[in-house]
Amino acid sequence: DVLTLLKDLTIAKSIELLQRLQPNKDLHQIIYLTDGDNNLVGYINLQDLVLKSPTTRLESIVNPAVHVALAYDDQEKVAQAMMHYHLTTVPVVDEQNHLLGVISSDTLAQVVQDEAREDVQKMMAVSVDDDYFEVPLWKIFYQRGGILAILMFAWLTFCFRFLTSVFNFLVCIERGRKRNKRKARKMPATIPF
């Protein structure tokens, strides 16, 4: 349900059409313009319809689209572009520039959430295909067992080396103390003045 206007319409005709259709106000702060063959021409802001003369044609106030997504573009790259350019909507076109739809900020939020969940699951060495809370416990142990064994080995190696270093340090201190005691016994008593 994408609302587009033809570039040949006037502002008065566009307002009349919008009042008749009553579109969702959140999604349509930006209205995309197309030609007669449904090719994307650009966009206008909803406020332009209020501020410009009613006889002005839309093609005279059209803005070029900042970012246009192709139908086969990776959703994560489109989401990054939307965040980079601070866009609330992005038009989706095919190879011939026919407008296919619009990606809204609600869709952007869902894509970012899904990509973040996928990245966290990859870091946890859990299969991305399954929902984490629906995966049986044995499968999680199986998938994470290798990395957990490596981490456990590394931790034990670190602990062993740390404890060895502490032990060697304590041995050196004790040897030094014994050496100082022997030297103190061999030294002559000092004569007070």
Summary of the structure (lengths in Angstrom):
residues: 193
radius of gyration: 35.1
end to end distance: 105.7
largest distance: 115.5
contacts: 449
relative contact order: 0.08
helix: 53%
strand: 17%
